[in-house]
Amino acid sequence: MKITIINFWNIWEPHFVTVLEIAEKHLLAGDTVEIIACCGKLPFCDANWEGSFKGCFHCVRKYVEGLGKLSGKVKLIPLGKLPKREIDKTVFLSKTWDKELLKKTSMEGFDVGYGVLSSFISKYRNPDISFIDKQDKIKEMLINSLDVYFRIYDYLEVANPDELYLFNGRYAYYRAAFRAARKLGLKTYCHERGCNIQHYCNHENVMPHDSDYFHTQMLNAWDEAVKKDKDAAFKIGASFYEERQKNIEQSWYSFTKTQHKNLLPVGWDEKKYNIVIYNSSEDEFEAVGTEWQHLLYTNQLVGIKKILDSVKEKDIAADIKIYLRMHPSLKEADPRYVASFYGLDYPFFEVIPPESSVD
């Protein structure tokens, strides 16, 4: 078989190691393998936002080191060597971009706006990011993304690989490659982290964030496990939650390892009816697509405020204390996003910060 792997950056090492493993498996199976890589063509990317020479050098060096460890030869194809089309840049340069306009922007069946939005939100860790001071960067990434889309599409149309692999699929440049491959009807796998640090997943013809696909895969995996060994299935399922409760690192790190078991907030009052809300980071799913849009509330902040207003209106606040335990990953989020929750000013409400050691 002819295998094409698209890998634009290597700075996120676990994902590059996954690329090497995929390549090695196919080499051992007797397949021909090629990797399309940036090799410094992109002015900037998600892993090297400023487009520094040092970042590009580090990335290319990893290719040399990594490919040298494989058992066979892999053809490395620089993105800049792929056929280039002329792009009408005025379509992007003439507009003032915001989140809603990006969501509506598609070209040639490629949701280029969603891809760029996803990259920006992940960079700044803020689903409500302001784009007022980021217009030049947005326009540049929109143009770069469309360039990647056309280059990948035109190359794959001729090369016609049997299988194609790429990372994740939601970031701007990877989404461009994913949409190009799917438009051509190629069997396309999005690789991502798996059930733990020892595994990765290949998601066929979908991004890993596809909720319907993931739901089906989850039910199928459970049904198969139960048929094979019901007791073992329940034991493994329970261990997932038990290990997280014990701060055991299952993935790359444990979000709760700095929390102290059974530590309660200062001022905890056993006489009150204490309620805890556990929120999550919203940035990853904000720009995946329309399927992840909230049907009831626009976001978690609006939903929590509605709950607090309901308590206030029913005049039961004196007997209730509501805590918001912010997800530990939000300690790296945009401070303005985190501050929006601190702005909820209710006498019966308290925010437990992301970095808190409260259990």
C-alpha positions in Angstrom: 0.0 0.0 0.0 1.0 3.6 -0.5 0.8 5.6 2.7 0.9 9.4 3.1 1.4 11.0 6.5 0.9 14.7 6.9 2.8 16.2 9.8 3.4 19.9 9.9 5.3 20.2 13.2 7.2 18.0 15.7 7.5 20.2 18.8 4.6 18.3 20.5 6.8 15.2 20.9 4.2 12.6 21.9 2.4 13.2 18.6 5.6 13.1 16.6 6.4 9.8 18.2 3.0 8.6 17.1 3.8 9.6 13.5 7.0 7.6 13.7 5.2 4.5 15.1 2.6 4.7 12.3 5.3 5.0 9.7 7.3 2.1 11.2 4.3 -0.2 11.3 3.6 0.4 7.6 7.3 -0.1 6.7 7.3 -3.4 8.5 4.2 -4.4 6.5 6.0 -3.7 3.3 4.2 -0.5 2.5 5.7 2.6 0.9 5.6 5.6 3.2 5.9 9.4 2.5 5.6 12.3 4.9 4.5 15.8 3.8 6.1 18.2 6.2 6.3 22.0 6.6 10.1 22.1 6.5 9.9 25.9 7.2 7.4 26.8 4.5 4.7 28.1 6.8 5.4 31.6 8.2 4.1 30.5 11.6 2.1 27.6 13.0 0.4 26.4 16.2 3.7 25.1 17.6 5.8 28.1 16.6 3.4 31.0 16.8 6.1 33.7 16.1 7.6 31.7 13.3 11.1 31.9 14.8 14.1 30.4 13.1 15.0 28.5 16.3 11.6 26.9 16.4 11.8 25.8 12.7 15.3 24.5 13.1 14.3 22.5 16.2 11.4 21.0 14.3 13.4 20.1 11.2 16.2 18.6 13.3 13.6 16.3 14.9 12.6 15.0 11.5 16.3 14.1 10.8 16.7 12.4 14.1 13.3 10.6 14.1 13.3 9.3 10.5 16.8 8.0 11.0 15.5 5.6 13.7 13.0 3.9 11.4 13.8 0.5 9.9 13.3 1.6 6.3 13.4 4.7 4.1 10.6 7.3 4.2 10.2 9.9 1.5 10.1 13.4 3.1 8.1 15.9 0.9 8.5 19.6 1.9 5.2 21.4 1.7 6.8 24.1 -0.4 7.5 21.6 -3.2 3.8 20.9 -3.7 2.0 22.6 -6.5 0.8 26.1 -5.7 -2.3 28.0 -6.8 -2.8 31.7 -6.9 -5.2 32.9 -4.2 -7.3 36.0 -4.3 -6.1 37.5 -1.0 -8.5 40.4 -1.1 -11.3 38.1 0.1 -9.5 38.0 3.4 -7.7 41.3 3.5 -10.8 43.4 3.0 -12.7 42.2 6.0 -12.6 42.8 9.7 -12.7 39.4 11.4 -14.5 38.3 14.5 -15.6 34.9 15.9 -19.0 34.8 14.1 -17.6 35.8 10.7 -14.9 33.2 11.0 -17.5 30.5 11.8 -19.4 31.4 8.6 -16.4 31.4 6.3 -15.9 28.4 4.0 -14.2 28.1 0.6 -14.2 25.2 -1.8 -16.0 23.1 0.9 -13.2 23.9 3.4 -14.4 25.5 6.7 -11.2 27.6 6.8 -12.7 30.1 9.3 -13.4 27.4 11.9 -9.8 26.1 11.5 -8.3 29.5 12.1 -10.6 30.2 15.0 -9.7 26.9 16.6 -6.0 27.7 16.4 -6.4 31.1 17.8 -8.6 30.0 20.7 -6.2 27.2 21.6 -3.3 29.6 21.5 -4.8 32.1 23.8 -6.9 29.6 25.8 -10.0 31.8 25.7 -13.2 30.8 23.8 -14.3 34.5 23.9 -11.1 35.9 22.6 -11.0 39.5 21.2 -9.7 39.8 17.7 -9.4 43.6 17.6 -5.6 43.5 17.9 -5.1 40.3 15.9 -6.4 41.2 12.5 -3.1 40.9 10.6 -2.3 37.5 12.1 -5.8 36.2 11.4 -5.7 37.3 7.8 -2.3 35.7 7.3 -3.4 32.4 8.8 -6.6 32.4 6.6 -4.4 32.8 3.5 -1.9 30.2 4.7 -4.7 27.7 5.4 -6.2 28.1 2.0 -2.8 27.7 0.4 -2.2 24.5 2.4 -5.7 23.2 1.3 -5.0 23.7 -2.4 -1.4 22.3 -2.2 -2.5 19.2 -0.4 -5.6 18.7 -2.6 -3.8 19.0 -5.9 -1.0 16.7 -4.7 -3.3 14.0 -3.3 -5.5 14.1 -6.4 -2.5 12.8 -8.4 -0.7 10.8 -5.8 -3.9 9.0 -4.7 -2.5 7.2 -1.6 -4.3 4.1 -0.1 -4.4 5.6 3.4 -3.6 9.0 4.8 -2.7 10.0 8.4 -2.7 13.4 10.1 -2.9 14.8 13.6 -6.2 15.8 15.2 -7.8 17.7 12.3 -9.2 20.8 14.1 -6.2 23.2 13.9 -6.0 25.5 10.9 -3.4 23.7 8.8 -4.4 20.2 9.7 -8.1 21.0 9.1 -7.1 22.2 5.6 -5.3 18.8 4.9 -8.2 16.8 6.4 -10.9 18.6 4.3 -8.8 18.2 1.2 -8.3 14.5 1.7 -12.0 13.9 2.5 -13.1 15.9 -0.5 -11.1 13.4 -2.6 -12.7 10.5 -0.8 -9.4 9.2 0.6 -9.4 6.9 3.6 -8.1 9.4 6.2 -7.1 8.8 9.8 -6.8 11.5 12.4 -4.5 10.3 15.1 -4.8 11.5 18.7 -3.9 10.4 22.2 -5.6 7.2 23.3 -7.0 5.8 26.6 -3.7 6.4 28.4 -0.1 7.4 27.8 0.7 4.0 26.3 -1.9 4.2 23.5 -3.0 6.4 20.6 -6.1 6.3 18.5 -6.7 6.5 14.7 -10.1 7.9 13.9 -11.2 6.9 10.4 -12.6 9.7 8.2 -13.6 11.9 11.2 -12.0 14.3 13.7 -11.7 12.8 17.2 -14.2 15.5 18.4 -17.0 14.1 16.3 -19.6 13.4 19.1 -21.8 11.0 17.2 -18.8 9.0 16.1 -17.2 9.0 19.6 -20.5 7.9 21.1 -20.9 5.0 18.7 -17.3 3.9 19.3 -17.7 4.1 23.0 -20.8 1.9 23.0 -19.3 -0.6 20.6 -16.1 -0.9 22.7 -18.1 -1.5 25.9 -20.4 -4.1 24.3 -17.4 -6.0 22.9 -15.6 -5.8 26.3 -18.6 -7.1 28.2 -19.1 -10.0 25.7 -15.4 -11.0 26.2 -15.2 -10.7 30.0 -18.0 -8.8 31.9 -16.1 -8.8 35.2 -12.9 -7.5 33.6 -14.9 -4.8 31.7 -16.4 -3.4 34.9 -13.1 -3.6 36.7 -11.2 -1.7 34.0 -14.1 0.8 33.7 -14.1 1.5 37.4 -10.3 1.8 37.5 -10.4 4.7 35.1 -12.2 6.8 37.7 -10.5 5.3 40.8 -7.1 6.1 39.4 -8.0 9.7 38.6 -9.4 10.1 42.1 -6.0 8.8 43.5 -4.1 11.3 41.2 -2.5 8.5 39.2 -1.2 9.8 35.9 -3.1 8.0 33.1 -2.3 10.4 30.2 0.6 12.8 30.0 -0.1 14.3 33.5 -2.6 14.3 36.3 -4.6 17.5 36.7 -5.3 16.7 40.4 -1.8 15.7 41.6 -1.3 19.0 43.4 -4.6 18.7 45.3 -4.6 17.6 48.9 -7.1 14.8 49.6 -10.1 15.8 51.6 -9.0 19.4 51.9 -12.1 21.7 52.0 -12.3 25.4 51.3 -11.6 27.8 54.2 -14.9 28.7 55.8 -16.7 25.5 54.9 -19.9 25.3 56.9 -21.4 21.9 57.5 -24.6 23.6 58.6 -25.3 24.9 55.1 -26.4 23.0 52.1 -23.2 23.0 50.1 -23.2 22.6 46.4 -20.2 22.3 44.1 -20.1 23.0 40.4 -17.2 21.5 38.4 -16.6 23.4 35.2 -14.4 22.4 32.3 -12.2 24.1 29.7 -14.3 25.3 26.8 -11.6 26.4 24.4 -10.9 23.1 22.6 -14.6 22.5 21.6 -15.6 26.1 20.9 -14.3 26.0 17.3 -14.7 22.3 16.3 -18.1 22.9 14.6 -21.7 23.5 15.1 -22.4 20.2 16.8 -20.7 21.4 20.0 -22.7 24.6 20.3 -24.6 24.6 23.6 -28.4 24.3 23.1 -29.5 25.6 26.5 -26.9 28.2 27.4 -24.3 29.9 25.1 -21.5 28.9 27.5 -20.8 27.8 31.1 -20.6 31.3 32.5 -24.2 32.1 31.3 -25.4 28.8 32.7 -23.8 29.3 36.1 -25.1 32.8 36.3 -28.6 31.5 35.6 -28.3 29.0 38.5 -27.2 31.7 40.8 -30.0 34.1 39.8 -32.5 31.3 40.4 -31.2 30.7 43.9 -31.3 34.5 44.6 -34.8 34.8 43.3 -36.2 32.0 45.5 -34.8 33.6 48.7 -33.0 30.5 49.9 -29.5 31.9 49.7 -29.1 32.1 53.5 -29.2 28.3 53.7 -27.0 27.5 50.6 -23.4 27.8 49.7 -22.4 27.3 46.1 -18.8 26.6 45.1 -17.3 26.7 41.6 -14.3 24.3 41.5 -12.5 25.6 38.4 -10.8 22.9 36.3 -7.1 22.8 37.0 -6.2 23.1 33.3 -7.6 26.7 33.4 -4.6 27.9 35.4 -3.0 28.2 31.9 -6.0 29.9 30.3 -6.4 33.6 29.4 -6.6 35.4 32.8 -9.5 37.5 31.3 -11.5 34.3 30.8 -10.9 33.1 34.3 -11.7 36.5 35.7 -15.1 36.4 34.2 -16.1 33.8 36.7 -14.7 35.8 39.6 -17.0 38.6 38.4 -20.1 36.6 39.5 -20.8 38.6 42.7 -23.2 36.7 44.9 -22.9 36.4 48.7 -23.6 32.7 48.7 -21.1 31.9 45.8 -17.4 31.2 45.9 -14.8 30.4 43.2 -12.1 27.8 44.0 -9.2 28.8 41.7 -7.7 26.4 39.1 -4.4 26.3 41.0 -6.0 25.6 44.4 -4.9 22.6 46.4 -8.5 22.1 47.5 -9.6 18.5 46.7 
